Amino acid sequence: MDTIPNPLLFIGGGNMAHAIISGASRSGTLDPASVGVIEPSPDRHGLYSNPFIDPPQALAWLDEHPGAPIIVLAVKPQMLDAAIAPLRANLASFSAQPLVISILAGIRITQIESAFNHEARVIRVMPNTPAQIGLAMSAIAPSETATQSDIDLATRLFTSIGKSVTIPEDLMDAYTALAGSGPAYLFYLAEAMVNAAQRLGFDEDQAETITRQTLLGSASLIDQSSETPKALRAKVTSKNGTTEAATNTLDDAGVMDAMICAIHAAKERGTELGKSEG
């Protein structure tokens, strides 16, 4: 994969920023020397090649690098205005209109465009926490002013840490409910399996090992198989067997419907939070 030639400035150097930068650097998508990070905590500066506390220093560094700048917003959503104020004051000094990639949960494209005085092209991206191990699922939602080249660049960046899909922004809350919160659903299942294993007589270490390997193997199988989850489940479920006894109990308890309702509830909450941020 070709290295992105543009200089990137990350606003925020937290866990997700580090996952993106380190994963994309390992794949050759990013050159660490072309990545700057504004991070107020000096304890994290050792993670990056070009860390900055002072935004003017970061902007001076950005100005030294040729190519249209890419700004990645990776701060807490409530910090948006304070974080980009120094950038907004210096937009006119940029050699080209910047591309802004936002991974801020709940912050709409129109809010980001307004924060940059409509002087930047915007792409909103939502990666999930498996980005930490290079297995992220990311959704990419471009603004109307984003070019196909911008979308291709964002796709290159986020497929370097997993997989990505391009969606309209009005599906972002639904995506967040499915994939953003999705790891928690699997962890919830894992927690239940560990608890059940211990009640059945396994010690804590055995319960953890059995559960982790079972879920890892099953997730790998679903990834590598061309069959649907429903078809894979049917292959494990013999008529009148132990698995059918378990899945019948889940069906009787309404677990499938409860999961669907849970995802819908997460989507509705995301919509509410987006309105409150607006």
C-alpha positions in Angstrom: 0.0 0.0 0.0 1.4 3.4 -1.0 2.3 5.9 1.7 0.0 8.9 2.0 2.1 11.8 1.0 0.2 14.5 2.8 1.2 15.8 6.2 -1.3 14.8 8.9 -1.9 16.7 12.1 -3.8 14.8 14.8 -5.7 17.0 17.3 -5.6 14.6 20.3 -3.2 11.8 21.0 -5.4 9.4 23.0 -5.8 5.6 22.5 -7.7 5.7 19.2 -5.3 8.2 17.7 -2.4 6.0 18.7 -4.1 2.9 17.3 -4.7 4.7 13.9 -1.1 6.1 13.7 0.7 3.0 14.8 -1.4 0.6 12.7 -1.2 2.8 9.6 2.5 3.2 10.1 3.1 -0.5 10.4 1.3 -1.1 7.1 3.3 1.6 5.4 0.2 3.8 4.8 1.7 6.6 7.0 5.2 7.8 7.5 5.5 8.7 11.2 7.8 11.6 10.2 4.8 13.2 8.4 2.5 12.8 11.3 2.2 15.5 14.0 0.2 15.2 17.2 -1.1 17.9 19.5 -1.4 16.2 22.9 -1.5 18.1 26.2 -0.2 15.2 28.2 3.6 15.0 28.1 3.4 11.4 29.3 2.1 10.4 25.8 4.7 12.3 23.8 7.0 9.3 23.6 4.4 7.5 21.5 4.8 9.9 18.6 7.5 11.2 16.3 6.3 14.8 16.3 4.4 15.6 19.5 3.3 19.1 20.4 1.7 20.8 23.4 1.6 24.3 21.8 -0.7 24.5 18.7 1.3 27.3 17.1 4.4 25.0 17.1 2.3 22.3 15.5 1.0 24.7 12.8 4.6 25.8 12.1 5.6 22.1 11.7 2.6 21.5 9.4 3.6 24.5 7.3 7.1 23.0 6.7 5.7 20.0 5.0 4.5 20.2 1.4 1.1 18.9 0.3 -2.4 19.7 1.3 -2.7 19.2 5.1 -5.0 16.6 6.7 -6.3 17.4 10.1 -7.6 14.5 12.2 -9.9 15.5 15.1 -9.4 12.9 17.9 -10.4 14.8 21.0 -13.4 14.4 23.3 -16.5 15.8 21.5 -17.0 18.5 24.2 -13.5 19.8 23.5 -14.1 20.5 19.8 -14.3 24.3 19.9 -11.4 24.8 22.2 -9.2 22.3 20.3 -9.7 23.8 16.9 -9.7 27.5 17.9 -6.0 27.9 17.0 -6.5 26.2 13.7 -9.5 28.4 12.8 -7.4 31.5 13.4 -4.7 30.2 11.0 -6.8 28.7 8.2 -5.9 31.5 5.8 -2.2 30.7 6.2 -2.5 27.1 4.9 -1.1 26.6 1.4 -4.2 24.6 0.5 -7.7 24.0 1.9 -7.3 21.3 4.5 -9.2 18.0 4.6 -10.6 17.4 8.1 -11.2 13.9 9.2 -13.3 13.7 12.4 -13.6 10.6 14.7 -15.6 12.6 17.2 -18.7 10.6 18.3 -22.0 12.3 17.9 -20.6 15.5 16.2 -22.2 16.1 12.9 -20.5 17.1 9.7 -22.4 20.5 9.7 -21.1 21.2 13.1 -17.5 20.6 12.1 -17.9 22.6 8.9 -19.3 25.5 10.9 -16.4 25.2 13.4 -13.9 25.6 10.5 -15.9 28.6 9.1 -16.7 26.4 6.1 -13.1 26.6 4.9 -12.3 22.9 5.1 -13.6 19.7 3.5 -14.9 17.3 6.0 -15.1 13.5 6.3 -16.6 11.9 9.4 -15.3 8.5 10.4 -16.3 6.1 13.2 -13.8 3.3 14.0 -14.4 0.9 16.8 -12.1 -0.3 19.6 -10.6 -3.3 17.8 -8.5 -0.7 16.0 -6.1 -1.3 18.9 -5.2 -4.7 17.3 -5.6 -3.7 13.6 -9.1 -5.2 13.3 -11.3 -2.1 13.3 -14.6 -1.7 11.6 -14.8 1.9 10.4 -17.6 3.8 8.7 -16.7 6.7 6.5 -19.3 9.4 5.9 -18.2 12.2 3.5 -19.5 15.7 3.3 -20.9 17.1 0.1 -17.7 19.1 -0.5 -15.4 16.1 0.0 -13.9 14.9 -3.3 -13.6 11.3 -4.4 -9.8 11.7 -3.8 -10.6 12.6 -0.2 -12.8 9.6 0.2 -10.2 7.3 -1.3 -7.5 8.7 1.1 -9.7 8.2 4.2 -10.5 4.7 3.0 -6.7 3.9 2.6 -6.1 5.2 6.1 -8.8 3.3 7.9 -8.5 0.0 5.9 -4.9 0.0 7.1 -6.3 -0.8 10.6 -9.1 -3.1 9.6 -12.1 -2.8 7.2 -14.3 0.1 6.2 -17.5 1.0 4.6 -18.7 4.3 3.1 -22.1 5.3 4.2 -24.4 8.4 4.2 -24.2 10.3 7.4 -27.8 9.6 8.3 -26.8 6.0 8.9 -24.0 6.9 11.3 -26.1 6.5 14.4 -27.3 3.1 13.2 -23.7 2.1 12.4 -22.5 3.3 15.8 -25.2 1.2 17.5 -24.2 -1.9 15.5 -20.4 -1.6 15.3 -19.4 1.1 17.7 -21.2 -0.6 20.6 -20.8 -4.0 19.0 -17.7 -5.1 20.8 -19.5 -4.6 24.1 -22.2 -7.1 23.0 -19.6 -9.8 22.4 -17.9 -8.9 25.7 -21.3 -9.2 27.4 -21.7 -12.7 25.9 -18.2 -13.6 27.0 -19.0 -12.4 30.6 -22.1 -14.7 30.6 -20.2 -17.7 29.3 -17.5 -17.2 32.0 -20.0 -17.0 34.7 -21.9 -20.1 33.4 -18.6 -22.0 33.2 -17.7 -21.3 36.8 -21.1 -22.3 38.0 -20.7 -25.6 36.1 -17.5 -26.3 38.0 -14.6 -24.9 36.0 -12.1 -22.6 37.8 -11.7 -19.0 36.8 -8.7 -19.6 34.6 -10.3 -22.5 32.8 -13.5 -20.6 32.3 -11.6 -17.6 30.8 -9.5 -19.8 28.5 -12.4 -21.8 27.2 -14.5 -18.8 26.6 -11.8 -16.7 25.0 -10.7 -19.4 22.6 -14.2 -20.4 21.7 -15.1 -16.9 20.8 -11.8 -16.3 19.0 -12.2 -19.4 16.9 -15.9 -18.7 16.1 -15.2 -15.1 15.1 -12.3 -16.3 12.9 -14.6 -18.9 11.3 -17.4 -16.4 10.5 -14.7 -14.1 9.0 -13.2 -16.8 6.8 -16.4 -18.5 5.8 -18.7 -17.4 2.9 -21.7 -18.8 4.7 -24.1 -16.6 6.6 -24.1 -16.6 10.4 -27.5 -18.3 10.3 -26.1 -21.2 8.2 -23.0 -21.6 10.4 -25.3 -21.8 13.4 -27.4 -24.4 11.8 -24.3 -26.6 11.2 -23.6 -26.6 14.9 -27.2 -27.3 15.9 -28.1 -31.0 15.6 -31.7 -32.0 15.9 -32.6 -32.6 19.5 -29.0 -32.1 20.5 -27.3 -30.0 23.2 -26.9 -26.9 21.1 -30.6 -27.0 20.1 -31.5 -27.2 23.8 -29.4 -24.1 24.4 -30.7 -22.1 21.5 -34.3 -23.1 22.2 -33.8 -21.7 25.7 -32.5 -18.4 24.2 -35.4 -18.2 21.8 -37.9 -18.9 24.7 -36.3 -16.0 26.6 -36.5 -13.7 23.6 -32.8 -13.2 23.4 -32.7 -12.6 19.6 -35.5 -9.9 19.8 -33.8 -8.4 22.9 -30.5 -8.0 21.0 -32.4 -6.3 18.1 -34.2 -4.0 20.6 -30.8 -3.2 22.3 -29.2 -2.1 19.0 -32.3 0.0 18.2 -32.0 1.6 21.7 -28.4 2.4 21.1 -29.2 4.0 17.8 -32.0 6.1 19.3 -29.6 7.2 22.2 -27.0 8.2 19.6 -29.6 10.3 17.8 -30.5 12.0 21.1 -26.9 12.7 22.0 -26.3 14.1 18.5 -29.2 16.6 19.0 -27.9 17.6 22.4 -24.4 18.3 21.0 -26.0 20.4 18.3 
